[in-house]
Amino acid sequence: TAASLGMLVDEGKLTWDDRVVDHLPWFALKDPYVTREIRVRDLLTHRAGVPNTDALWYEQSTSTRDIISRLRLVELETSTRTHFTYQNVMYATAGEVVAAVSGMPWSQFVRTRIFEPLGMTGTIPTAATLGSQPNVAQPHYTIDGVVEPIRNASVDGVAAAGAVWSSVHDMAEWLKMLLAGGRATGGPAAGKTLVGEKVLAELFSPQTMVGPDAFYPTMRLTKPHWTTYGLGWFQSDYGGEKVDFHTGSIDGMVAIAGLIRERNLGVYVLANLDHAELRHALMYRVFDAYLGRPARDWSADLRTLYAELAKEGEAQQKKVDASRVQGTRPTLPLDRYAGTYRDPFLGDVVITAVNGGLTAKYGNGFTGPLSHWHYDTFKATWEARWRGTSLVSFQIDAEGSVASVTTDQGIFKRDSPKRP
């Protein structure tokens, strides 16, 4: 997506520092001043001050335009350009800028300007046509200690943030183009420049600092002296070399692209088991071999690191479990909790009374029975078991009716409170 915008910069159709509203007049954040001042560059650097808003698109049916439009409802987390907060919806907005400036949807632009010229015939821009594709990988997840296949998830709502489906063969063509100064090394466009030298330099120039809280846990092992973000690339030093890299993760599918551009070295890894950091292990193993560094068992070291992180998560869960108050009962009969609860930003949570119990539904991927936890709090056990469980708390108003429900995503108000 950043390279697509760069191609339009090459053509003189926009600049990195154009105001977003000059290309998308409908774009708005909650603060009018920030809305006016957000630049194209800010969409790509996770520093606009907008908090994480992945609940807007993950397992939802909301259109891209509606997802972006809802940003005007969210409180800004920080001042603009003062803090790095990873933000997929801003990349979706960048995709809309590509469409507005080029006159074609983002998916068509990347297909005709990048995939086809490079001969990336096994690559599609979104999951919309995944069902008709041959040889599609099956994602996996560890559930109750057992690795199990799960279903593929879609990122199409924010497609420009990372919806592409590809192969190592095809992504190698993409990396080779980036290493060759923006020239295609294969495919129909072999020898032709797709991304100009000046734009390419800008893509890989550090744009904003990234603190330890926002970088990868692998830094505990690699111990970089600096960590930054370019235009679509995480960056750090390793063994005296500048590394540009980025991961992708969604429901059991993971990827990593890593470049040491001064060494003309690129690594691409795809895997179909989430939370197994083989991707980082392979990338650093290749870096070590190429740079002549001593061999290190990155697989063992990263397995230990991520096992420690998992234990930290388990300890947090034990604290939640220990906070449960035994011997309590719901305030109201269960059918009184049923209803539709709404939030203009997050959408709807639907609670249904079924066979003497309650079921919760949020979006396309969060459906499951509720079991009483304590007081007016219930535990949702999602049918998509890799999504775990969530606590769902109901709030009773002064008239004895359920007024709202609080979930992991936020607070949803009852559409029409049911009076006793």
PADONU-838557 format. One line per field, with one value per residue (C-alpha): y, z, x; residue number from 1. Coordinates in nm, 3 decimals. Layout:
BEGIN
y: c(Y  ...)
z: c(Z  ...)
x: c(X  ...)
seq: c(NUM  ...)
//
This chain:
BEGIN
y: c(0.000  0.237  0.145  0.202  0.553  0.594  0.511  0.792  1.021  0.924  1.028  1.365  1.287  1.343  1.407  1.227  1.539  1.609  1.655  1.344  1.551  1.701  1.353  1.215  1.509  1.272  1.163  1.282  1.218  1.342  1.650  1.886  2.032  1.688  1.597  1.895  1.829  1.452  1.391  1.092  1.011  0.992  0.716  0.492  0.558  0.469  0.809  0.992  0.965  0.718  0.417  0.059  0.012  -0.344  -0.424  -0.223  -0.481  -0.810  -1.063  -0.787  -0.725  -0.348  -0.189  -0.023  0.321  0.273  0.143  0.454  0.684  0.553  0.691  1.025  0.866  0.754  0.968  1.035  0.851  1.090  1.410  1.370  1.251  1.197  0.824  0.501  0.299  0.030  0.126  -0.094  0.133  0.416  0.180  0.109  0.486  0.491  0.236  0.473  0.749  0.515  0.462  0.832  0.944  0.658  0.612  0.239  0.041  -0.046  -0.418  -0.346  -0.107  -0.356  -0.631  -0.431  -0.223  -0.477  -0.839  -0.870  -0.682  -0.896  -1.222  -1.287  -1.515  -1.696  -1.381  -1.230  -0.897  -1.011  -1.323  -1.264  -1.516  -1.749  -2.025  -2.059  -2.076  -2.407  -2.529  -2.290  -2.335  -2.435  -2.225  -2.395  -2.293  -2.457  -2.521  -2.678  -2.792  -2.957  -2.814  -2.809  -2.678  -2.373  -2.168  -1.885  -1.530  -1.231  -0.893  -0.760  -0.486  -0.317  -0.484  -0.230  -0.310  -0.671  -0.878  -1.013  -1.392  -1.509  -1.761  -1.754  -1.772  -1.465  -1.262  -1.331  -1.141  -0.850  -0.845  -0.878  -0.572  -0.374  -0.487  -0.403  -0.033  -0.061  -0.251  -0.575  -0.867  -1.109  -1.128  -0.929  -0.604  -0.747  -0.465  -0.191  0.047  0.013  0.233  0.527  0.554  0.862  0.705  0.379  0.569  0.735  0.402  0.280  0.607  0.607  0.813  0.766  0.613  0.288  0.226  -0.116  -0.146  -0.133  -0.339  -0.716  -0.929  -1.063  -0.746  -0.912  -1.145  -0.926  -0.625  -0.350  -0.006  0.163  0.075  0.283  0.260  0.366  0.376  0.027  -0.123  -0.188  -0.115  -0.194  -0.273  -0.630  -0.728  -0.380  -0.395  -0.207  -0.445  -0.352  -0.606  -0.660  -0.941  -1.031  -1.236  -1.340  -1.646  -1.913  -1.763  -1.572  -1.414  -1.215  -1.021  -0.915  -0.714  -0.618  -0.389  -0.302  -0.674  -0.736  -0.991  -1.068  -1.335  -1.426  -1.681  -1.802  -2.037  -2.177  -2.199  -1.885  -1.808  -2.037  -1.787  -1.996  -1.695  -1.485  -1.786  -1.856  -1.489  -1.444  -1.784  -1.672  -1.334  -1.505  -1.745  -1.471  -1.229  -1.497  -1.469  -1.760  -2.011  -1.972  -2.194  -1.926  -2.181  -2.292  -1.939  -1.801  -2.100  -2.027  -1.657  -1.712  -1.983  -1.724  -1.478  -1.748  -1.811  -1.440  -1.459  -1.767  -1.586  -1.298  -1.541  -1.702  -1.360  -1.315  -1.660  -1.591  -1.273  -1.470  -1.435  -1.770  -1.824  -1.531  -1.531  -1.306  -1.017  -1.093  -1.396  -1.489  -1.392  -1.035  -1.002  -1.087  -0.805  -0.604  -0.377  -0.109  0.119  0.358  0.288  -0.086  -0.215  -0.460  -0.731  -0.959  -1.160  -1.437  -1.657  -2.019  -2.332  -2.168  -2.015  -1.720  -1.691  -1.393  -1.287  -1.012  -0.977  -1.283  -1.469  -1.427  -1.650  -1.869  -1.963  -1.756  -1.926  -1.739  -1.608  -1.393  -1.127  -0.997  -1.107  -1.409  -1.591  -1.629  -1.943  -1.875  -2.146  -2.048  -2.196  -2.034  -1.703  -1.826  -1.680  -1.333  -1.187  -1.016  -0.786  -0.645  -0.316  -0.279  0.066  0.226  0.080  -0.276  -0.324  -0.411  -0.086  -0.190  -0.463  -0.440  -0.674  -0.688  -0.439  -0.177  -0.073  -0.136  0.028  -0.161  -0.073  -0.057  -0.146  -0.412  -0.288  -0.525)
z: c(0.000  0.080  -0.248  -0.433  -0.292  -0.386  -0.747  -0.745  -0.591  -0.876  -1.120  -0.950  -0.856  -0.484  -0.229  0.097  0.286  0.110  0.350  0.352  0.334  0.005  -0.148  0.081  0.173  0.380  0.606  0.966  1.312  1.632  1.653  1.357  1.378  1.360  1.073  0.875  0.954  0.900  0.603  0.373  0.549  0.884  0.753  0.704  1.025  1.307  1.471  1.403  1.769  1.698  1.935  1.815  1.649  1.517  1.673  1.386  1.125  1.284  1.209  1.113  0.795  0.801  0.472  0.443  0.400  0.712  0.914  0.830  0.888  1.243  1.332  1.394  1.700  1.879  2.128  2.021  2.239  2.206  2.031  1.664  1.582  1.946  1.991  1.789  1.810  1.545  1.342  1.063  0.984  0.887  0.630  0.500  0.465  0.269  0.035  -0.018  -0.108  -0.368  -0.513  -0.511  -0.679  -0.928  -1.019  -0.948  -0.628  -0.419  -0.503  -0.875  -0.840  -0.662  -0.902  -1.221  -1.100  -0.883  -0.905  -1.283  -1.384  -1.144  -1.262  -0.922  -1.074  -0.747  -0.555  -0.485  -0.313  -0.088  0.057  -0.146  -0.413  -0.179  -0.216  -0.587  -0.544  -0.562  -0.291  -0.011  0.320  0.627  0.940  1.275  1.639  1.969  2.156  2.503  2.428  2.094  1.750  1.549  1.205  1.213  0.945  0.753  0.857  0.629  0.648  0.352  0.558  0.587  0.282  0.226  0.575  0.488  0.302  0.034  -0.011  -0.176  -0.182  -0.101  -0.474  -0.555  -0.253  -0.347  -0.671  -0.466  -0.240  -0.535  -0.694  -0.373  -0.355  -0.722  -0.676  -0.769  -1.096  -1.177  -1.200  -1.345  -1.491  -1.787  -1.656  -1.612  -1.630  -1.594  -1.298  -1.093  -0.799  -0.845  -0.655  -0.455  -0.350  -0.259  -0.036  0.137  0.200  0.394  0.570  0.944  0.999  1.367  1.677  1.812  2.185  2.345  2.435  2.065  1.915  1.890  2.194  1.987  2.079  2.417  2.223  1.937  2.167  1.901  1.967  1.788  1.667  1.413  1.154  0.791  0.544  0.603  0.752  1.106  1.136  1.373  1.374  1.387  1.380  1.262  0.974  0.916  0.894  0.741  0.814  0.880  1.000  0.929  1.155  1.139  1.297  1.257  0.954  0.991  0.767  0.784  0.524  0.614  0.419  0.469  0.170  0.181  0.153  -0.120  0.110  0.148  0.347  0.328  0.554  0.558  0.825  0.921  1.301  1.510  1.816  1.700  1.612  1.350  1.116  1.328  1.393  1.021  0.933  1.188  1.101  0.738  0.845  1.058  0.782  0.521  0.747  0.869  1.229  1.476  1.449  1.709  1.786  1.727  1.731  2.086  2.213  2.067  2.189  2.542  2.509  2.386  2.644  2.909  2.753  2.749  3.119  3.186  3.009  3.210  3.533  3.436  3.366  3.706  3.867  3.684  3.790  4.151  4.151  4.095  4.385  4.467  4.573  4.390  4.158  3.874  3.983  3.727  3.555  3.259  2.990  3.119  2.998  2.639  2.388  2.141  2.282  2.057  2.026  1.729  1.708  1.777  1.643  1.809  2.073  2.063  2.375  2.316  2.567  2.450  2.633  2.973  2.912  2.731  2.409  2.296  1.938  1.825  1.458  1.242  1.462  1.823  1.905  2.212  2.530  2.847  3.183  3.509  3.653  3.946  4.020  3.677  3.498  3.266  3.082  2.705  2.560  2.189  1.937  1.753  2.036  1.935  2.037  2.394  2.646  2.747  3.049  2.973  3.246  3.256  3.426  3.598  3.606  3.891  3.757  3.772  3.400  3.215  3.069  2.911  2.873  2.896  2.693  2.596  2.318  2.525  2.660  2.457  2.554  2.532  2.223  2.407  2.777  2.884  3.187  3.463)
x: c(0.000  0.284  0.453  0.124  0.104  0.471  0.392  0.137  0.398  0.631  0.359  0.312  -0.048  0.008  0.282  0.352  0.251  -0.079  -0.368  -0.585  -0.905  -0.789  -0.824  -1.098  -1.327  -1.543  -1.257  -1.290  -1.150  -1.313  -1.090  -1.155  -0.804  -0.642  -0.876  -0.751  -0.386  -0.354  -0.124  -0.087  0.241  0.059  -0.168  0.136  0.330  0.083  0.126  -0.200  -0.303  -0.586  -0.602  -0.631  -0.970  -0.947  -1.286  -1.436  -1.336  -1.230  -1.505  -1.748  -1.950  -1.897  -1.790  -1.450  -1.608  -1.823  -1.526  -1.325  -1.623  -1.660  -1.317  -1.490  -1.654  -1.337  -1.147  -0.790  -0.540  -0.247  -0.150  -0.069  0.284  0.384  0.329  0.334  0.009  -0.039  -0.346  -0.487  -0.783  -0.550  -0.394  -0.743  -0.776  -0.450  -0.607  -0.899  -0.649  -0.498  -0.846  -0.938  -0.615  -0.574  -0.941  -0.936  -1.000  -0.694  -0.736  -0.729  -0.434  -0.207  -0.308  -0.242  0.054  0.240  0.121  0.079  0.399  0.605  0.446  0.285  0.022  -0.051  -0.138  -0.481  -0.550  -0.837  -0.998  -1.316  -1.208  -1.020  -1.278  -1.206  -0.827  -0.635  -0.399  -0.496  -0.314  -0.514  -0.456  -0.392  -0.416  -0.321  -0.647  -0.630  -0.276  -0.361  -0.280  -0.603  -0.705  -0.930  -1.103  -0.941  -1.027  -1.079  -0.908  -1.107  -1.277  -0.937  -0.786  -0.508  -0.376  -0.294  -0.553  -0.316  -0.292  0.027  0.312  0.681  0.758  0.551  0.659  1.021  0.953  0.822  1.129  1.368  1.207  1.261  1.624  1.682  1.616  1.249  1.310  1.130  1.372  1.118  0.770  0.630  0.788  1.142  1.396  1.135  1.119  0.800  0.900  1.134  1.463  1.357  1.028  1.201  1.444  1.148  0.975  1.278  1.367  1.286  0.973  0.893  1.047  0.897  0.928  0.990  0.620  0.525  0.808  0.841  0.929  1.220  1.410  1.477  1.708  1.833  1.896  1.876  2.022  1.733  1.383  1.192  0.914  0.941  0.653  0.519  0.837  0.958  1.328  1.614  1.983  2.113  2.479  2.572  2.325  1.998  1.705  1.368  1.096  0.727  0.504  0.145  -0.084  -0.449  -0.614  -0.350  -0.174  0.152  0.414  0.734  0.932  1.286  1.541  1.904  1.911  2.280  2.357  2.098  1.937  1.568  1.384  1.016  0.848  0.487  0.350  0.011  0.034  -0.011  0.204  0.486  0.757  0.932  0.916  1.153  1.377  1.418  1.476  1.754  1.904  1.936  2.075  2.341  2.441  2.463  2.654  2.895  2.781  2.814  2.532  2.258  1.963  1.703  1.424  1.507  1.567  1.245  1.047  1.172  1.091  0.738  0.676  0.761  0.518  0.250  0.310  0.264  -0.072  -0.170  -0.080  -0.306  -0.591  -0.543  -0.583  -0.914  -1.029  -0.933  -1.141  -1.463  -1.706  -1.863  -2.220  -2.383  -2.684  -2.803  -3.024  -3.296  -3.451  -3.229  -3.482  -3.472  -3.110  -3.205  -3.208  -3.003  -2.733  -2.587  -2.290  -2.261  -1.888  -1.869  -2.204  -2.444  -2.426  -2.731  -2.821  -3.076  -3.258  -3.222  -3.343  -3.332  -2.989  -2.834  -2.634  -2.425  -2.349  -2.113  -2.027  -1.960  -1.714  -1.821  -2.116  -2.144  -2.332  -2.313  -2.253  -2.302  -1.975  -2.082  -2.347  -2.460  -2.144  -2.141  -1.864  -1.900  -1.740  -1.702  -1.789  -1.471  -1.269  -0.940  -1.097  -1.121  -1.366  -1.481  -1.656  -1.987  -2.125  -2.478  -2.566  -2.906  -3.071  -3.269  -3.593  -3.464  -3.407  -3.088  -2.958  -2.627  -2.369  -1.991  -1.768  -1.401  -1.480  -1.663  -2.003  -2.319  -2.649  -2.975  -3.176  -3.510  -3.488  -3.733  -3.927  -4.043)
seq: c(1  2  3  4  5  6  7  8  9  10  11  12  13  14  15  16  17  18  19  20  21  22  23  24  25  26  27  28  29  30  31  32  33  34  35  36  37  38  39  40  41  42  43  44  45  46  47  48  49  50  51  52  53  54  55  56  57  58  59  60  61  62  63  64  65  66  67  68  69  70  71  72  73  74  75  76  77  78  79  80  81  82  83  84  85  86  87  88  89  90  91  92  93  94  95  96  97  98  99  100  101  102  103  104  105  106  107  108  109  110  111  112  113  114  115  116  117  118  119  120  121  122  123  124  125  126  127  128  129  130  131  132  133  134  135  136  137  138  139  140  141  142  143  144  145  146  147  148  149  150  151  152  153  154  155  156  157  158  159  160  161  162  163  164  165  166  167  168  169  170  171  172  173  174  175  176  177  178  179  180  181  182  183  184  185  186  187  188  189  190  191  192  193  194  195  196  197  198  199  200  201  202  203  204  205  206  207  208  209  210  211  212  213  214  215  216  217  218  219  220  221  222  223  224  225  226  227  228  229  230  231  232  233  234  235  236  237  238  239  240  241  242  243  244  245  246  247  248  249  250  251  252  253  254  255  256  257  258  259  260  261  262  263  264  265  266  267  268  269  270  271  272  273  274  275  276  277  278  279  280  281  282  283  284  285  286  287  288  289  290  291  292  293  294  295  296  297  298  299  300  301  302  303  304  305  306  307  308  309  310  311  312  313  314  315  316  317  318  319  320  321  322  323  324  325  326  327  328  329  330  331  332  333  334  335  336  337  338  339  340  341  342  343  344  345  346  347  348  349  350  351  352  353  354  355  356  357  358  359  360  361  362  363  364  365  366  367  368  369  370  371  372  373  374  375  376  377  378  379  380  381  382  383  384  385  386  387  388  389  390  391  392  393  394  395  396  397  398  399  400  401  402  403  404  405  406  407  408  409  410  411  412  413  414  415  416  417  418  419  420)
//
